[in-house]
Amino acid sequence: MTMFQRLSAVVALLSVNTSLAFSPTSNNKAWGVTTSPSSSSTITELRATNELVIDEDFTNVDLERLLGRRRINKLIRKYELFAQAEEEEGDEASAAPAASAPPAPAKKSPAKIIIAGAPASGKGTQCEMIKAKYGVVHLSTGDMLRAAVADQTEVGVKAKEFMDAGKLVPDEVIIGVVKDRLDQEDCKENGWLLDGFPRTPAQADALAQAGIKADCFLFLDVPDEILVERVVGRRTDPVTGKIYHMTFSPPDDEEVAARLEQRSDDTEEKVKVRLEQFHANVDAVKGSYTEIMVAVDGNQKPDEVASIIADAVDAKLA
């Protein structure tokens, strides 16, 4: 029982017993036993045996005579102070404003990544790994152009006119296709990975003028001699479409090996020409992304390259 409850009990008893404090008492009263005609004989018997009588509900205890008026006044005063304090605490609790919930953490901005790499640099493999890790939308200009033409968007119709005429699609049309695609909800919500674009300084400038900014520009750096070896050794199974490499991953089945085909542009001479064009363009594009560019040694195992890329992207997003 708390102090407040004990004081409450004392005051309640006082309210009953104080009026009897100085009233005449019967000679037949015993400790804790109610005096009544029916109990007189019982009291006499108890007194005769000198047995202690306990009144469990204290109905006949004269508290003022037992404790004294001064002590009782102190107890009443304490009770009043306790009651006043509890009432004030209740008022403060009801008046206090409800604790506001902590603000929700700000949603992290989705990743916006550009990746560049020469033919056979492993760019396709790394794009798949980046997409799986960050949930970004993987975009290449070829896919975006085909989708825009199929959807018959305004820029898609323009692109189709150049393609049907056998002409190169100009940068302003390609930029329009890219900008429309990046404005779609999936790219806004999940972020994007531009694969092999921009390829020229003019395209990089056009992206900047359109307000398209990346968080990270990844460049897969692989020596040319390794790239030539990777390209020249590639073969494709015309039945399954699976790509093999005659040095690194040849087929186990002789029948499959016999039907493999080599792409017409996968010769050493043509690969070197493509690499010269790639280096001329990418070196110029790098200048537009010096602050966010990360060069990655692509002449490693795919998992090792992916780990370096992940660290670099995380650092740029932090």
C-alpha positions in Angstrom: 0.0 0.0 0.0 1.4 3.4 -1.0 1.7 6.4 1.4 -1.2 8.1 -0.2 -3.4 5.0 0.2 -2.4 4.7 3.9 -3.2 8.3 4.5 -6.5 7.9 2.7 -7.4 5.0 5.0 -6.5 7.0 8.1 -8.6 10.0 7.1 -11.5 7.7 6.3 -11.3 6.2 9.8 -11.0 9.7 11.3 -14.2 10.7 9.6 -16.0 7.9 11.4 -14.3 8.0 14.8 -13.5 11.7 15.5 -17.1 12.4 16.5 -16.8 9.7 19.2 -13.5 10.9 20.5 -14.8 12.5 23.7 -18.2 10.8 24.1 -18.8 8.8 27.2 -17.8 5.2 26.9 -19.4 2.2 28.4 -17.7 0.2 31.1 -18.4 -2.8 29.1 -16.2 -1.9 26.1 -13.2 -4.2 25.4 -10.4 -3.6 22.9 -11.7 -4.1 19.4 -15.1 -5.4 20.3 -18.4 -3.7 19.5 -20.5 -2.9 22.6 -24.0 -4.1 22.2 -26.6 -5.8 24.4 -25.9 -9.1 22.7 -22.2 -8.9 23.2 -22.1 -7.9 26.9 -21.8 -11.5 28.1 -19.1 -12.2 25.6 -17.1 -9.2 26.8 -17.3 -10.3 30.4 -16.2 -13.8 29.5 -13.3 -12.5 27.5 -12.2 -10.2 30.3 -12.4 -13.0 32.7 -10.0 -15.1 30.6 -7.7 -12.1 29.9 -7.6 -13.1 26.2 -6.6 -10.6 23.6 -9.4 -9.6 21.3 -8.6 -8.3 17.8 -10.9 -6.1 15.8 -9.9 -6.7 12.2 -11.9 -3.8 10.7 -11.0 -1.2 13.4 -14.6 -0.2 13.7 -14.4 0.6 17.4 -10.8 2.0 17.6 -10.8 5.6 18.9 -8.0 7.1 16.7 -8.0 10.5 18.3 -7.5 9.1 21.8 -5.0 6.6 20.4 -2.8 9.0 18.2 -3.6 12.4 19.6 -5.2 15.4 17.9 -1.9 17.0 16.9 -0.6 13.9 15.1 -3.9 13.4 13.4 -3.8 17.0 12.1 -0.4 16.3 10.6 -1.6 13.2 8.9 -4.6 15.1 7.5 -2.4 17.8 6.2 -0.1 15.3 4.5 -3.1 13.6 2.9 -4.3 17.0 1.6 -0.8 17.7 0.1 -0.6 14.3 -1.5 -4.1 14.7 -3.0 -3.2 18.2 -4.3 0.1 16.9 -5.9 -1.6 14.0 -7.6 -4.3 16.3 -9.0 -1.7 18.7 -10.4 0.3 15.8 -12.0 -2.9 14.6 -13.6 -3.7 18.1 -15.0 -0.1 18.4 -16.4 -0.3 15.0 -18.0 -3.6 15.8 -19.7 -2.3 19.2 -20.9 1.0 18.0 -22.2 1.1 17.7 -26.0 1.5 14.2 -27.4 5.0 13.2 -28.3 5.5 13.6 -32.0 6.8 10.7 -33.9 10.4 11.0 -35.2 10.7 12.2 -38.8 11.0 9.4 -41.3 14.4 9.0 -42.8 14.8 10.7 -46.2 14.6 8.3 -49.0 17.9 7.7 -50.7 18.2 9.1 -54.2 18.4 6.3 -56.8 21.7 5.7 -58.6 22.4 7.4 -62.0 25.4 5.7 -63.7 27.1 5.9 -67.0 29.4 3.0 -68.0 31.9 3.0 -70.9 34.1 0.1 -72.2 35.6 -1.1 -75.4 34.3 -4.1 -77.2 35.0 -7.3 -75.2 35.9 -5.3 -72.1 33.2 -7.2 -70.1 30.9 -4.3 -70.0 27.8 -6.4 -70.6 28.6 -8.7 -67.7 29.2 -5.7 -65.3 25.9 -4.1 -66.5 24.0 -7.1 -65.3 25.8 -7.1 -62.0 25.2 -3.4 -61.5 21.5 -3.8 -62.4 21.1 -6.7 -59.9 22.9 -4.8 -57.0 21.3 -1.3 -57.4 18.0 -2.1 -59.1 18.6 0.5 -61.8 17.1 0.4 -65.3 19.7 -0.8 -67.8 19.5 1.4 -71.0 21.4 1.2 -74.3 20.9 3.6 -77.2 19.9 0.7 -79.5 17.2 -0.6 -77.2 15.9 3.0 -76.6 15.8 3.7 -80.3 13.9 0.5 -81.1 11.4 1.1 -78.3 10.8 4.7 -79.4 10.2 3.6 -83.0 7.9 0.8 -81.8 5.9 3.2 -79.6 5.8 5.8 -82.4 6.8 8.6 -80.1 7.6 12.0 -81.7 11.4 11.4 -81.5 10.8 7.8 -82.5 9.1 8.8 -85.7 12.0 11.2 -86.5 14.6 8.5 -85.8 12.7 6.0 -88.0 12.9 8.5 -90.9 16.7 8.6 -90.7 17.0 4.8 -90.2 14.8 4.0 -93.2 16.9 6.3 -95.3 20.1 4.5 -94.2 21.4 7.6 -92.5 22.9 8.0 -89.0 20.5 9.3 -86.4 21.7 12.8 -85.5 22.6 13.6 -81.9 19.6 15.9 -81.2 17.2 13.0 -82.1 19.2 10.5 -80.0 19.2 12.9 -77.0 15.5 13.4 -77.4 15.0 9.6 -77.2 17.3 9.3 -74.2 15.6 12.2 -72.4 12.1 10.8 -73.0 13.2 7.5 -71.6 14.8 8.9 -68.5 11.7 10.9 -67.8 9.6 7.7 -67.5 8.6 6.6 -64.0 10.7 3.5 -63.7 13.9 5.5 -64.2 12.8 8.2 -61.8 11.9 5.7 -59.1 14.8 3.2 -59.6 17.6 5.1 -61.2 19.3 4.3 -64.5 22.4 2.8 -66.0 23.4 4.3 -69.4 25.4 1.7 -71.3 27.9 3.1 -73.8 26.3 6.5 -74.0 27.3 9.3 -74.5 29.9 8.2 -77.1 31.0 11.7 -78.2 31.7 15.1 -76.6 28.7 16.5 -78.4 26.4 13.9 -76.9 27.8 14.6 -73.4 27.3 18.3 -73.8 23.7 17.7 -75.1 23.0 15.5 -72.0 24.2 18.3 -69.7 22.1 20.9 -71.5 19.1 18.7 -71.1 19.7 18.6 -67.3 20.7 14.9 -67.2 23.4 14.4 -64.6 25.0 11.2 -63.5 26.4 10.3 -60.1 29.3 8.1 -61.5 31.0 7.6 -64.8 32.6 4.1 -64.9 35.4 3.3 -67.4 36.5 -0.3 -67.8 40.1 -0.1 -68.7 41.5 -3.2 -70.5 44.7 -3.3 -72.6 44.1 -3.4 -76.4 46.1 -6.7 -76.8 43.8 -8.4 -74.3 40.7 -7.0 -76.1 41.9 -8.2 -79.5 42.5 -11.7 -78.1 39.0 -11.7 -76.5 37.2 -10.6 -79.7 39.1 -12.7 -82.2 38.5 -15.9 -80.2 34.7 -15.4 -79.9 32.4 -17.9 -81.6 28.6 -18.2 -81.6 26.5 -21.3 -81.8 23.9 -20.6 -84.4 21.5 -23.2 -82.9 21.5 -22.1 -79.3 22.9 -18.5 -79.7 25.4 -19.3 -76.9 28.8 -17.5 -77.2 32.0 -19.4 -76.6 35.7 -18.5 -76.6 38.1 -20.8 -78.3 40.8 -20.0 -75.6 38.9 -19.2 -72.4 35.7 -21.2 -72.7 35.6 -23.7 -75.6 32.7 -26.1 -76.0 33.1 -29.6 -74.7 31.0 -31.2 -77.5 32.8 -31.7 -80.8 29.6 -31.4 -82.7 28.9 -28.0 -81.2 32.5 -26.9 -81.9 32.1 -27.9 -85.5 29.1 -25.6 -86.1 30.4 -22.5 -84.3 30.5 -19.3 -86.3 32.6 -16.2 -86.1 31.1 -12.7 -86.7 32.4 -11.0 -89.8 33.7 -8.0 -87.7 35.4 -10.2 -85.1 38.7 -10.2 -87.0 41.9 -8.7 -85.8 42.0 -6.0 -88.5 38.5 -4.8 -87.9 38.8 -5.0 -84.1 41.8 -2.7 -84.2 39.9 -0.1 -86.3 36.9 -0.2 -83.8 39.3 0.2 -80.9 40.9 3.3 -82.5 37.5 4.8 -82.9 36.5 3.9 -79.4 39.6 5.5 -77.8 39.2 8.7 -79.8 35.7 9.1 -78.7 35.9 8.0 -75.0 39.0 10.1 -74.4 37.1 13.2 -75.4 34.0 12.1 -73.4 36.1 11.6 -70.2 36.8 15.3 -70.1 33.1 15.9 -69.5 33.0 13.7 -66.4 36.4 14.2 -64.7 34.8 14.9 -61.3 32.7 11.7 -61.3 34.9 9.3 -63.4 36.2 6.1 -62.0 38.7 4.0 -64.1 38.4 0.3 -63.2 41.0 -2.3 -64.2 38.8 -4.6 -66.3 41.5 -7.2 -66.8 40.5 -9.2 -63.7 37.9 -11.8 -62.8 34.3 -10.5 -63.2 33.5 -10.7 -59.5 36.7 -8.8 -58.6 35.8 -6.1 -61.1 32.2 -6.0 -59.7 33.5 -5.5 -56.2 35.6 -2.5 -57.3 32.7 -1.0 -59.1 30.4 -1.4 -56.1 32.9 0.4 -53.8 33.3 3.2 -56.3 29.5 3.7 -56.9 28.8 3.5 -53.1 31.5 6.2 -52.5 29.9 8.5 -55.1 26.4 8.0 -53.7 27.5 8.6 -50.1 
